[in-house]
């Protein structure tokens, strides 16, 4: 091709590359074949755009973009390798260290660009090759050759998904690599009479590779399902999530799903397993729904060996905003974990985490029940830690919490048969039987004695004041009795200054 017609052709290739890159980048998540395909197209677009620019600029400016060209070629080779790795290697066998390790060389090129002489980065073929030229060439051809090998290995394997497009893509990639080698040797001076022909076929192969790869990716519904689910679901749930295609073949799962299956069935997940292989009938049983029914949106799964119950939701996956169904995903909710969560929530709703006592909500609920279930009198005792504000100010809030916990323990030890309720910051409530009225003075004295014993080794004394109210009339509001007990506790507090 002449320079300007070839440049126009290269710009057209670049536009295709940029369009495909934007199309897939907007619709897919990272660490998928679609995302790496977008990156490969972007790098390929930059590379062809640079080639077009070099064809149209004067020779004295040709070397000024040599270093940029080096980097673009290396990233183009790397992203092509990354695409083949993500697309050819089964998801469960992929290793991010392997995928990203080749980035070391482009990073080294950037460092060399910053610290070495600019002449080192002259384009291959413009003058005798330097060591870096050889390394750069070996790196690029090694990666694109590895990409072709990965495609070929997948083609000759038992893999049957989207195989027609896959074989077409592999074939054009091999032709593209052959053209790359032919063009390289031509630049070294071999077969100079075929330069125009080699360049022409190289550009045509590039255009075919870009477009056929796009149609292969677009028509691969499995990869689309994987990308859609990774983008929209994987980072938004901490529940086991399994993705299937329309043939009930497994595509991918999040990490917690892999752990869950390994724990329940000792089965290692791999792509294109059947649904029944992952959830075998001898381990998992659907409750109330026949085993052959796969159209339900919600159902229960029970592990017949462990008794663990799961609530499952099954939702369809569509291509973008269209109504074309691509597959579905299942999310499993461990009902045993939910039961434990609800128990913990209930416990925290009615208990005080600092002291382990029941809290004020529990007090009013239990006291109402007791008042309605019996007509006998009882005693409502209010006990409070004195001078908590001073303790917090002098010793700190952490020490204040320790004093509150100690006060609760003293009340539990002194009144072991009674429930202790923590009402406010330093106030507790205890419900006693009416028969204990005759020994109430001794009980309060025992509380003060325990406080005195605790305070012997403390820099600040622990003092508990106490008061009570006799509960008799069931028509009187609970708050009235509690206010009376607190009022008597305050009178007790005024009557002593230390224990």
C-alpha positions as CSV (number, residue, x, y, z in Angstrom):
1,X,0.0,0.0,0.0
2,X,1.0,3.6,-0.5
3,X,1.5,5.6,2.6
4,X,-1.7,7.6,2.6
5,X,-4.2,4.9,1.5
6,X,-2.5,2.6,4.1
7,X,-2.9,5.2,6.7
8,X,-6.6,5.6,6.0
9,X,-7.0,1.8,6.2
10,X,-5.1,1.8,9.6
11,X,-7.3,4.5,10.9
12,X,-10.3,2.5,10.0
13,X,-8.9,-0.5,11.9
14,X,-8.2,1.8,14.9
15,X,-11.8,3.0,14.9
16,X,-13.1,-0.6,14.9
17,X,-10.8,-1.4,17.8
18,X,-11.8,1.6,19.8
19,X,-15.5,1.0,19.3
20,X,-15.2,-2.7,20.3
21,X,-13.1,-1.7,23.3
22,X,-15.7,0.8,24.5
23,X,-18.6,-1.6,23.9
24,X,-17.1,-4.3,26.1
25,X,-15.5,-2.1,28.7
26,X,-18.8,-0.5,29.5
27,X,-20.6,-3.8,29.9
28,X,-18.2,-6.1,31.7
29,X,-16.3,-6.5,34.9
30,X,-12.5,-6.9,35.3
31,X,-10.8,-10.2,35.3
32,X,-13.0,-11.6,32.6
33,X,-12.3,-12.5,29.0
34,X,-14.5,-9.6,27.9
35,X,-12.6,-7.1,29.9
36,X,-9.3,-8.3,28.6
37,X,-10.7,-8.3,25.0
38,X,-11.6,-4.7,25.5
39,X,-8.0,-3.9,26.7
40,X,-6.5,-5.8,23.7
41,X,-8.7,-3.8,21.3
42,X,-7.7,-0.6,22.9
43,X,-4.0,-1.4,22.7
44,X,-4.4,-2.6,19.1
45,X,-6.2,0.6,18.2
46,X,-3.4,2.7,19.6
47,X,-0.8,0.6,17.8
48,X,-2.5,1.0,14.4
49,X,-3.1,4.7,15.0
50,X,0.6,5.2,15.6
51,X,1.4,3.3,12.4
52,X,-0.9,5.6,10.5
53,X,0.6,8.7,12.0
54,X,4.2,7.5,11.2
55,X,3.2,7.0,7.6
56,X,2.0,10.5,7.3
57,X,4.7,12.5,9.2
58,X,8.1,13.6,7.9
59,X,11.0,11.3,8.5
60,X,12.8,13.7,10.9
61,X,9.9,13.2,13.4
62,X,9.7,9.5,12.9
63,X,12.0,8.6,15.7
64,X,10.4,11.0,18.2
65,X,7.6,8.5,18.9
66,X,9.9,5.4,18.9
67,X,9.7,4.9,22.7
68,X,5.9,5.2,22.7
69,X,5.8,2.6,19.9
70,X,7.8,0.2,22.0
71,X,5.4,0.5,24.9
72,X,2.3,0.2,22.7
73,X,3.7,-2.9,20.9
74,X,4.5,-4.5,24.3
75,X,1.1,-3.7,25.7
76,X,-0.6,-5.0,22.5
77,X,1.2,-8.3,22.8
78,X,0.5,-8.5,26.5
79,X,-3.3,-7.8,26.2
80,X,-3.6,-10.3,23.3
81,X,-2.0,-12.9,25.6
82,X,-4.3,-11.8,28.5
83,X,-7.3,-12.2,26.3
84,X,-6.3,-15.6,25.1
85,X,-5.6,-16.7,28.7
86,X,-8.9,-15.4,30.1
87,X,-10.8,-16.9,27.1
88,X,-9.0,-20.2,26.7
89,X,-8.2,-21.3,30.3
90,X,-11.1,-22.5,32.3
91,X,-12.1,-20.1,35.1
92,X,-11.3,-22.4,37.9
93,X,-7.7,-22.9,36.6
94,X,-6.9,-19.3,36.1
95,X,-4.2,-17.7,38.2
96,X,-3.9,-13.9,38.4
97,X,-0.2,-14.2,39.1
98,X,0.3,-15.9,35.7
99,X,-2.0,-13.4,34.0
100,X,-0.2,-10.4,35.3
101,X,3.4,-11.6,35.5
102,X,4.3,-10.5,31.9
103,X,3.6,-6.9,32.8
104,X,7.1,-6.8,34.3
105,X,8.7,-6.2,30.9
106,X,6.6,-3.2,29.9
107,X,7.2,-1.8,33.4
108,X,11.0,-2.3,32.8
109,X,10.6,-0.5,29.4
110,X,9.0,2.5,31.2
111,X,11.9,2.6,33.7
112,X,14.4,2.3,30.9
113,X,12.6,5.1,29.0
114,X,13.0,7.4,32.0
115,X,16.7,6.7,32.7
116,X,18.3,5.5,29.4
117,X,19.3,7.4,26.4
118,X,16.5,8.1,23.9
119,X,18.5,6.6,21.1
120,X,18.1,3.2,22.7
121,X,14.4,3.3,21.7
122,X,14.8,3.9,17.9
123,X,12.4,1.6,16.0
124,X,13.7,-1.7,14.9
125,X,14.8,-1.6,11.3
126,X,16.0,2.1,11.3
127,X,19.5,1.2,12.4
128,X,21.4,-1.8,13.8
129,X,19.4,-3.5,16.6
130,X,20.4,-2.9,20.2
131,X,20.1,-5.4,23.1
132,X,16.8,-3.9,24.1
133,X,15.5,-4.3,20.6
134,X,16.1,-8.0,20.7
135,X,14.5,-8.3,24.1
136,X,11.5,-6.3,23.0
137,X,11.1,-8.5,19.9
138,X,11.5,-11.8,21.8
139,X,8.9,-10.6,24.4
140,X,6.3,-9.6,21.8
141,X,6.6,-12.7,19.7
142,X,6.7,-15.0,22.7
143,X,3.4,-13.6,24.0
144,X,1.5,-13.6,20.8
145,X,2.8,-17.1,20.1
146,X,1.7,-18.2,23.6
147,X,-1.7,-16.7,22.8
148,X,-2.0,-18.8,19.7
149,X,-0.9,-22.0,21.5
150,X,-3.6,-21.4,24.2
151,X,-6.3,-21.1,21.6
152,X,-5.1,-24.2,19.7
153,X,-5.0,-26.3,22.9
154,X,-8.5,-25.3,23.7
155,X,-9.6,-26.1,20.2
156,X,-8.3,-29.6,20.3
157,X,-9.6,-30.3,23.8
158,X,-13.0,-31.7,24.5
159,X,-14.3,-28.2,24.8
160,X,-17.5,-27.8,22.7
161,X,-18.9,-24.4,23.7
162,X,-19.0,-21.8,20.9
163,X,-16.5,-24.0,19.0
164,X,-17.2,-22.8,15.5
165,X,-16.4,-19.2,16.3
166,X,-13.5,-20.3,18.5
167,X,-11.9,-22.3,15.6
168,X,-12.3,-19.3,13.2
169,X,-10.7,-17.0,15.7
170,X,-7.9,-19.4,16.3
171,X,-7.2,-19.8,12.6
172,X,-7.1,-16.1,11.9
173,X,-4.9,-15.6,14.9
174,X,-2.4,-18.1,13.6
175,X,-2.4,-16.4,10.2
176,X,-1.9,-13.1,11.9
177,X,1.1,-14.4,13.8
178,X,2.6,-15.8,10.6
179,X,2.2,-12.4,8.9
180,X,3.9,-10.9,11.9
181,X,6.9,-13.1,11.5
182,X,7.0,-12.5,7.8
183,X,6.8,-8.7,8.3
184,X,9.6,-8.9,10.9
185,X,12.0,-10.8,8.6
186,X,11.0,-8.5,5.8
187,X,12.0,-5.5,7.9
188,X,15.4,-7.2,8.5
189,X,16.0,-7.1,4.7
190,X,14.6,-10.5,3.6
191,X,12.5,-10.6,0.4
192,X,12.4,-6.8,-0.1
193,X,10.4,-7.2,-3.3
194,X,7.4,-8.5,-1.3
195,X,7.3,-5.7,1.2
196,X,4.1,-4.1,-0.2
197,X,2.4,-7.5,-0.4
198,X,3.4,-8.5,3.1
199,X,2.2,-5.1,4.5
200,X,-1.1,-5.4,2.7
201,X,-1.8,-8.9,4.0
202,X,-0.7,-7.9,7.5
203,X,-3.2,-5.1,7.6
204,X,-6.0,-7.3,6.2
205,X,-5.2,-9.9,8.8
206,X,-5.4,-7.3,11.5
207,X,-8.8,-6.1,10.3
208,X,-10.1,-9.7,10.1
209,X,-8.7,-10.6,13.6
210,X,-10.3,-7.6,15.2
211,X,-13.7,-8.1,13.7
212,X,-13.9,-11.9,13.9
213,X,-12.8,-11.7,17.6
214,X,-15.6,-9.2,18.2
215,X,-18.2,-11.5,16.7
216,X,-16.9,-14.5,18.5
217,X,-17.1,-12.6,21.8
218,X,-20.5,-11.2,21.1
219,X,-21.9,-14.5,20.1
220,X,-20.4,-16.3,23.2
221,X,-23.4,-16.2,25.5
222,X,-21.5,-18.0,28.3
223,X,-18.9,-15.4,28.5
224,X,-21.6,-12.7,28.5
225,X,-23.4,-14.3,31.4
226,X,-20.2,-14.6,33.4
227,X,-19.3,-11.0,32.7
228,X,-22.8,-9.7,33.6
229,X,-22.9,-11.6,36.9
230,X,-19.4,-10.6,37.9
231,X,-20.1,-7.0,37.2
232,X,-23.5,-6.8,38.9
233,X,-23.6,-9.5,41.6
234,X,-20.2,-10.8,42.8
235,X,-19.3,-7.7,44.8
236,X,-22.8,-7.2,46.1
237,X,-23.5,-10.4,48.0
238,X,-21.8,-12.5,50.6
239,X,-24.0,-15.5,50.0
240,X,-23.1,-18.5,47.8
241,X,-23.8,-17.6,44.2
242,X,-23.8,-20.0,41.2
243,X,-24.1,-19.0,37.5
244,X,-25.5,-21.3,34.9
245,X,-26.3,-21.1,31.2
246,X,-29.6,-22.0,29.6
247,X,-28.4,-25.7,29.3
248,X,-28.1,-25.9,33.1
249,X,-24.3,-26.0,32.8
250,X,-22.2,-24.4,35.5
251,X,-20.2,-21.3,34.4
252,X,-18.8,-19.6,37.5
253,X,-19.3,-19.0,41.2
254,X,-18.1,-16.7,43.9
255,X,-15.6,-18.0,46.5
256,X,-18.1,-18.6,49.3
257,X,-20.1,-20.8,46.9
258,X,-17.0,-22.9,46.1
259,X,-16.3,-23.3,49.9
260,X,-19.9,-24.2,50.5
261,X,-20.0,-27.0,47.8
262,X,-16.6,-28.3,49.0
263,X,-17.9,-28.6,52.5
264,X,-21.2,-30.2,51.6
265,X,-20.2,-32.6,48.7
266,X,-16.3,-32.6,48.6
267,X,-16.8,-31.7,44.9
268,X,-14.4,-29.4,43.0
269,X,-16.4,-27.1,40.7
270,X,-15.4,-26.9,37.1
271,X,-17.0,-25.2,34.1
272,X,-19.8,-26.9,32.3
273,X,-20.7,-29.2,35.1
274,X,-24.4,-30.1,35.1
275,X,-26.6,-28.6,37.7
276,X,-27.3,-32.1,39.1
277,X,-23.6,-32.8,39.5
278,X,-23.3,-29.8,41.8
279,X,-26.5,-30.4,43.7
280,X,-26.8,-34.2,43.6
281,X,-30.1,-35.7,44.7
282,X,-28.4,-38.0,47.2
283,X,-27.0,-34.9,49.1
284,X,-29.4,-32.1,48.4
285,X,-33.2,-32.5,48.4
286,X,-35.8,-29.9,47.2
287,X,-38.6,-29.6,49.7
288,X,-42.1,-29.7,48.4
289,X,-41.0,-29.5,44.8
290,X,-40.2,-32.5,42.5
291,X,-36.5,-33.0,41.7
292,X,-37.1,-32.6,38.0
293,X,-38.7,-29.2,38.2
294,X,-36.2,-26.5,37.2
295,X,-38.5,-23.7,36.4
296,X,-39.2,-22.5,40.0
297,X,-37.9,-19.1,41.1
298,X,-37.7,-19.9,44.8
299,X,-37.3,-23.2,46.6
300,X,-35.7,-24.9,49.6
301,X,-32.7,-27.2,49.5
302,X,-31.9,-29.5,52.4
303,X,-28.7,-31.3,52.9
304,X,-29.9,-34.8,53.8
305,X,-26.6,-35.6,55.6
306,X,-26.1,-32.5,57.8
307,X,-29.7,-31.3,58.0
308,X,-28.6,-27.8,56.8
309,X,-31.4,-25.9,55.2
310,X,-31.0,-23.4,52.3
311,X,-33.5,-21.0,50.8
312,X,-32.6,-20.6,47.1
313,X,-33.6,-17.9,44.6
314,X,-33.1,-18.4,40.9
315,X,-33.1,-15.3,38.6
316,X,-32.6,-15.0,34.9
317,X,-29.7,-13.1,33.3
318,X,-30.3,-10.9,30.2
319,X,-28.0,-9.3,27.7
320,X,-27.7,-5.6,28.7
321,X,-31.1,-4.0,28.5
322,X,-32.5,-6.4,26.0
323,X,-35.0,-9.2,26.7
324,X,-32.7,-12.0,25.4
325,X,-32.2,-14.5,28.1
326,X,-28.7,-15.8,28.5
327,X,-28.7,-17.9,31.6
328,X,-29.5,-17.7,35.3
329,X,-27.9,-17.5,38.7
330,X,-28.8,-19.1,42.0
331,X,-28.2,-17.6,45.4
332,X,-28.4,-19.7,48.5
333,X,-29.3,-18.4,51.9
334,X,-28.2,-20.6,54.9
335,X,-31.3,-20.6,57.1
336,X,-29.3,-22.0,60.0
337,X,-27.1,-18.9,59.9
338,X,-30.2,-16.7,59.8
339,X,-31.7,-18.5,62.8
340,X,-28.4,-17.9,64.7
341,X,-28.5,-14.3,63.6
342,X,-32.0,-13.8,64.8
343,X,-31.2,-15.3,68.1
344,X,-28.2,-13.0,68.5
345,X,-30.4,-10.1,67.5
346,X,-33.0,-11.1,70.0
347,X,-30.3,-11.5,72.7
348,X,-28.9,-8.1,72.0
349,X,-32.3,-6.5,71.9
350,X,-33.1,-7.6,75.5
351,X,-29.7,-7.8,77.2
352,X,-26.9,-5.4,78.1
353,X,-23.6,-6.2,76.5
354,X,-21.5,-4.5,79.2
355,X,-22.9,-6.2,82.2
356,X,-24.7,-9.3,80.8
357,X,-27.8,-8.2,82.6
358,X,-31.2,-7.9,81.0
359,X,-32.0,-4.4,79.8
360,X,-34.8,-1.9,80.3
361,X,-36.9,-3.2,77.5
362,X,-36.8,-6.6,78.9
363,X,-37.7,-5.2,82.4
364,X,-40.9,-3.5,81.3
365,X,-41.9,-6.5,79.2
366,X,-41.3,-9.0,82.0
367,X,-42.8,-6.8,84.7
368,X,-46.0,-6.3,82.8
369,X,-46.3,-10.0,82.3
370,X,-45.7,-10.7,86.0
371,X,-48.2,-8.1,87.1
372,X,-50.9,-9.6,84.8
373,X,-50.2,-13.2,85.8
374,X,-50.2,-12.8,89.6
375,X,-52.0,-10.6,92.1
376,X,-49.4,-11.0,94.8
377,X,-47.4,-8.1,96.1
378,X,-43.8,-7.8,95.2
379,X,-40.9,-5.4,95.7
380,X,-39.3,-3.3,93.0
381,X,-35.7,-2.4,94.0
382,X,-33.7,0.3,92.3
383,X,-30.0,0.3,92.9
384,X,-27.5,2.7,91.4
385,X,-23.8,3.3,91.3
386,X,-22.9,6.6,93.1
387,X,-20.6,9.2,91.6
388,X,-20.2,7.6,88.1
389,X,-19.6,11.0,86.6
390,X,-16.7,11.6,89.0
391,X,-15.2,8.2,88.2
392,X,-15.4,8.9,84.5
393,X,-13.8,12.3,85.0
394,X,-11.0,11.1,87.2
395,X,-10.2,7.6,85.9
396,X,-11.7,7.6,82.5
397,X,-14.8,6.0,80.8
398,X,-13.1,2.7,80.5
399,X,-12.7,2.6,84.3
400,X,-16.3,3.8,84.7
401,X,-17.5,0.8,82.6
402,X,-15.5,-1.5,84.8
403,X,-17.2,-0.1,87.9
404,X,-20.6,-0.5,86.3
405,X,-19.8,-4.2,85.5
406,X,-18.5,-4.7,89.0
407,X,-21.7,-3.2,90.5
408,X,-23.8,-5.6,88.4
409,X,-21.8,-8.6,89.5
410,X,-22.2,-7.5,93.2
411,X,-25.9,-7.4,92.7
412,X,-26.0,-10.8,91.1
413,X,-23.9,-12.3,93.8
414,X,-26.0,-10.8,96.6
415,X,-29.3,-11.7,94.9
416,X,-28.5,-14.9,93.0
417,X,-32.2,-16.0,92.6
418,X,-33.4,-12.7,91.1
419,X,-33.1,-11.1,87.7
420,X,-30.9,-8.0,87.5
421,X,-32.0,-5.4,84.9
422,X,-29.7,-2.6,83.8
423,X,-32.0,0.4,83.3
424,X,-30.0,3.6,82.6
425,X,-26.3,4.2,82.7
426,X,-25.6,3.2,86.3
427,X,-29.1,2.2,87.6
428,X,-30.3,-1.3,88.0
429,X,-33.8,-2.7,88.8
430,X,-34.5,-6.0,90.7
431,X,-37.9,-7.6,91.3
432,X,-38.1,-9.3,94.7
433,X,-40.8,-11.4,96.3
434,X,-42.9,-9.6,99.0
435,X,-41.6,-12.1,101.6
436,X,-38.2,-10.5,101.2
437,X,-39.5,-7.2,102.7
438,X,-38.5,-8.4,106.1
439,X,-34.9,-8.9,105.2
440,X,-34.6,-5.9,102.8
441,X,-32.3,-4.0,105.3
442,X,-30.0,-7.0,105.5
443,X,-29.9,-7.3,101.7
444,X,-28.9,-3.7,101.3
445,X,-26.2,-4.1,104.0
446,X,-24.8,-7.1,102.2
447,X,-24.6,-5.1,99.0
448,X,-22.7,-2.3,100.8
449,X,-20.4,-4.9,102.4
450,X,-19.6,-6.3,99.0
451,X,-18.9,-2.8,97.7
452,X,-16.5,-2.2,100.6
453,X,-14.6,-5.4,99.9
454,X,-14.3,-4.5,96.2
455,X,-13.1,-1.0,97.0
456,X,-10.2,-2.0,99.3
457,X,-7.7,-2.3,96.4
458,X,-9.2,0.5,94.3
459,X,-8.2,4.2,94.1
460,X,-11.8,5.2,94.1
461,X,-14.6,3.6,96.2
462,X,-17.5,1.7,94.6
463,X,-20.7,2.8,96.3
464,X,-24.2,1.5,95.6
465,X,-27.3,3.2,96.8
466,X,-30.7,1.4,96.9
467,X,-34.3,2.0,97.4
468,X,-37.6,0.1,96.8
469,X,-41.3,0.3,96.2
470,X,-44.0,-2.1,97.2
471,X,-46.0,-3.2,94.2
472,X,-49.6,-4.0,95.0
473,X,-52.2,-2.2,92.9
474,X,-52.1,-3.6,89.4
475,X,-54.0,-0.6,88.0
476,X,-51.0,1.7,88.8
477,X,-48.6,2.3,85.9
478,X,-45.3,0.5,86.1
479,X,-43.4,3.7,85.6
480,X,-45.0,5.1,88.8
481,X,-43.6,2.2,90.9
482,X,-40.2,2.5,89.2
483,X,-40.1,6.3,89.9
484,X,-40.9,5.6,93.5
485,X,-38.1,3.1,93.8
486,X,-35.6,5.5,92.2
487,X,-36.8,8.3,94.4
488,X,-36.1,6.2,97.5
489,X,-32.7,5.2,96.1
490,X,-31.9,8.9,95.8
491,X,-32.9,9.4,99.5
492,X,-30.5,6.6,100.4
493,X,-27.7,8.2,98.4
494,X,-28.1,11.4,100.3
495,X,-28.0,9.5,103.6
496,X,-24.5,8.2,103.1
497,X,-21.3,9.5,101.4
498,X,-19.1,6.3,101.6
499,X,-19.3,2.7,102.3
